[in-house]
Amino acid sequence: MAQETQTRKDEERIVRILSKDIEGKMKIYPGLTKIKGVSWSISNAVCNTMGIDKNKKIGSLTDDEIKKIIEFIKNPKIPVFLVNRRFDFETGKDRHLVGMDLDLRKDFDIKRMRNIKSYRGLRHQLGLPSRGQRTKGHFRKNKMKGVGIKKKVKPATPREQR
């Protein structure tokens, strides 16, 4: 009975990992993917390298385990192909970014492309797709019907004419 109430308390609590609130009811494997910059493969790597059961609830983690998970996500020791920023433009190193760092770096990259006036930078400036999609049917600014279409007028019935 005491263990059952303890598990309920664990499931009710909310765990904060890297400035993201995750419900205690969630399992670790899908729960870590709620953090921006942590994919399913990174979440799997965290569980495997740290020896944590994937089906364990996040609410049942201790503070030490949460700190270890945070440290691992900040400085992951994983194969290079799982990292989300390979060969960083400024440092030339392979890095893994999460949370606000990922957003800021993405914005800086777009600003740099705009400043050097690369093709992708110009496409970002114009609000058009930068990866080669067709633009005839999609990415339209004006969502309304074409200009020349008029509303159909119903013919008057004989009663309305009287």
N, C-alpha and C positions, 0 to 999 in steps of 0.2 A: 504493500500500500504506500509506504513512504517513497519507494523508488518511482512509483507511478506518478505521485504528485511532483517529484523532482523533475521527471521528464516533461510534465506539463509546463512547469515553470521555465524549463529550458526552451521549449517550443514557443512560449509566449514572448520571450525576450527578443530584442532586436540587436543584432551584432553590427558594429560599425567597422568596416574594413576599407582602408584607403578612401576615406570620406564618402563612403557609400553605405547606406543602411540596408541590411539584408535580413529578411525574416528568419527567425529561429526554426521555423517549420521546414525550411528548405534543406535538401541534402547538400553536402559540400560541393559535389561535382557540378550540378547546375547552378548552385548559389554563387560560386565564384565568377561565373560568366556574367553576372549582373554588373560587375566592375568594368568600367570602360577601359579597353585595352587588354582584357583577359579573355582569350578565346577558349573554346572547348579543349583544344589541344594543350594550352597552357594550364588550364584547370586540371586536366588529366596528369600533366607532368608534376604539378604541385602535389597531387594525391600520391602519385607513385614514388617520387623521390623522398617525400617526408614520411611515407609509410602510414598515411591516414586512410581509413576506410571511406570509399566514395559515397556509401549509403548512410554514413553518419550524419546526423542533423547538425546544422551550423550552431544552433542554440546550445548544444552540448559541448562545444569546444571550450577549453580553458583559456585563460588570458595568455599563458605562455605559448600555447599552440597558435593563437591568433597572431601574436607578435612574430613567431617564426614564419607563418604564412605571409605576413606583410613583408618581412625581410626577403623572403624568397622571391616574391613577386617584384620587388624593387630591383633586386640583383639576381636574376635567375641564372642558374647553371644548367642550361638546356642547349640542345643543338642550335646552330646558327639559323637554320631554316625556320625555326619557330619564332624568332625575334621579329618584332614589328618595325624596326628601323635599322636596316642593314646598311653599313657603310654611310654613316651620318655625314652630311655635307660639310659641316664645320670641323668635326673632330676626326672623321674617317674611321670611327670605331663602330662596332655593332652594339646597338643599345635596344632596350625594351622600355617603352614609355607607357604609362598608365594615367588615367584620370585627366586632370587639367593640363598636365605636361604634354599629353598627346594632342589636345585641342590647340594649345598655344603653338606647338611646333608645326602643326598643320597650317595654322593661320600664317605663321612666319614664312613657310614654304610658298604659300600662294602669293603673299606679298612680294617675295623675292622674284617669283616668276613674272609678276606684273611689272616690276621695276625693270627687269632686263628685257621685257617685251617679247617673251618667247610665245610660241603658238598657244601653248596651254594657258599662259598668263592672259593672253588676249581673250581666249574663250571664257576664262573665269570672269574677266571684266565685263564681257557682254552678256553673261548669264546663260551661255550656251554650253552644250556638253563638250567635254574636252577629250573624250576617249573614242571618238569616231562613230557615234551613233548617228542615224539618219535624222534629219530635222524637218522633213516635209510634213509629217503628220503630228509629231510630238514636239514638245518644248515650245508650244505656242504661248504667246503672252496674252492674246485676246481670246478668252474662253467662250465668247458669245457666237451666235450663228453668223454666217457670212453677211456682208453688207447689203447685198441686193435682194434678200428674201423678205417678202412682205407677209403679213398675217393674212390668212384666208378669211374672206368675209362670207358669212352664211347668207344664202339667198333669203329674202323676206318671204314669209309664209302669207297666204291670202288673208288670214285674220289680222296680221299686223298691218297690212296695207289699208285696212278700213278705218 
